[in-house]
Amino acid sequence: MPDQHRDDCPTAFNLTRRDVLVGGFLIGGIAALATLPAVAALTSWSDESAARFMEISSLLVPHHLNEEVGKRMGAAMSALNPSLLQQIDGLLSIARQKNARTVEDFFADVPAGPLKETALSIISAWAS
């Protein structure tokens, strides 16, 4: 058994099982707290919000899109951008005015700024 008072092992670096467990619980707790906003965003993201997100997504991305993935993606994006639903409504309004069926039908009419950035971020999210 090693000597606890050795010069090459100062007591400041001596970890007990209790220190390791407490440290693990602290790190795990911090990691769990970091996920709470995403969980809260997902639970506050309504079916109507998800439907609007999927509607604009289907216009922006010419592929078959998974609705469950879209619901989670929209919730996560809305947690990062509280104005997401208003921006989606703006994009849908432009698309409806143009009777758009594809992104090419209306994207040129989307003004530079938040609406264009939101459209590009939705496209980018689906491409990832």
WOMOHU-V957869 format. One record per pair of residues at least 24 apart in sequence whose ideal C-beta (glycine too) atoms are under 10 Angstrom apart, sorted by the first residue. I is the first residue (numbers start at 1). J is the second residue. If there is no record, write none. Layout:
i->I j->J
i->I j->J
//
This chain:
i->37 j->76
i->37 j->79
i->37 j->80
i->38 j->72
i->38 j->75
i->38 j->76
i->38 j->79
i->38 j->80
i->39 j->75
i->39 j->79
i->40 j->75
i->40 j->79
i->41 j->72
i->41 j->74
i->41 j->75
i->41 j->76
i->41 j->77
i->41 j->78
i->41 j->79
i->41 j->80
i->41 j->82
i->42 j->71
i->42 j->72
i->42 j->74
i->42 j->75
i->42 j->76
i->42 j->78
i->42 j->79
i->43 j->75
i->44 j->75
i->44 j->78
i->44 j->79
i->45 j->71
i->45 j->72
i->45 j->73
i->45 j->74
i->45 j->75
i->45 j->76
i->45 j->77
i->45 j->78
i->45 j->79
i->45 j->84
i->45 j->85
i->46 j->71
i->46 j->75
i->46 j->85
i->47 j->71
i->48 j->85
i->49 j->74
i->49 j->75
i->49 j->78
i->49 j->84
i->49 j->85
i->49 j->88
i->50 j->74
i->50 j->75
i->52 j->84
i->52 j->85
i->52 j->88
i->52 j->89
i->52 j->91
i->52 j->92
i->53 j->77
i->53 j->78
i->53 j->84
i->53 j->85
i->53 j->88
i->53 j->122
i->55 j->88
i->55 j->91
i->55 j->92
i->55 j->95
i->55 j->96
i->56 j->87
i->56 j->88
i->56 j->89
i->56 j->90
i->56 j->91
i->56 j->92
i->56 j->95
i->56 j->103
i->56 j->118
i->56 j->119
i->56 j->122
i->57 j->88
i->57 j->122
i->57 j->123
i->57 j->125
i->57 j->126
i->58 j->101
i->58 j->102
i->58 j->103
i->58 j->126
i->59 j->91
i->59 j->92
i->59 j->94
i->59 j->95
i->59 j->96
i->59 j->98
i->59 j->100
i->59 j->101
i->59 j->102
i->59 j->103
i->59 j->104
i->59 j->105
i->59 j->106
i->59 j->107
i->59 j->119
i->59 j->122
i->60 j->91
i->60 j->95
i->60 j->100
i->60 j->102
i->60 j->103
i->60 j->106
i->60 j->107
i->60 j->110
i->60 j->118
i->60 j->119
i->60 j->120
i->60 j->122
i->60 j->123
i->60 j->125
i->60 j->126
i->61 j->102
i->61 j->103
i->61 j->122
i->61 j->123
i->61 j->124
i->61 j->125
i->61 j->126
i->61 j->127
i->62 j->101
i->62 j->102
i->62 j->103
i->62 j->104
i->63 j->126
i->63 j->127
i->65 j->126
i->66 j->126
i->69 j->125
i->69 j->126
i->70 j->122
i->70 j->125
i->70 j->126
i->73 j->122
i->73 j->125
i->73 j->126
i->73 j->128
i->74 j->122
i->74 j->125
i->76 j->125
i->77 j->118
i->77 j->121
i->77 j->122
i->77 j->125
i->80 j->121
i->81 j->114
i->81 j->117
i->81 j->118
i->81 j->121
i->83 j->114
i->83 j->118
i->84 j->114
i->84 j->118
i->84 j->121
i->84 j->122
i->86 j->114
i->86 j->115
i->86 j->118
i->87 j->113
i->87 j->114
i->87 j->115
i->87 j->116
i->87 j->117
i->87 j->118
i->87 j->119
i->87 j->121
i->87 j->122
i->88 j->115
i->88 j->118
i->88 j->119
i->88 j->122
i->89 j->115
i->90 j->114
i->90 j->115
i->90 j->118
i->90 j->119
i->91 j->115
i->91 j->116
i->91 j->118
i->91 j->119
i->91 j->122
i->94 j->119
i->95 j->119
//
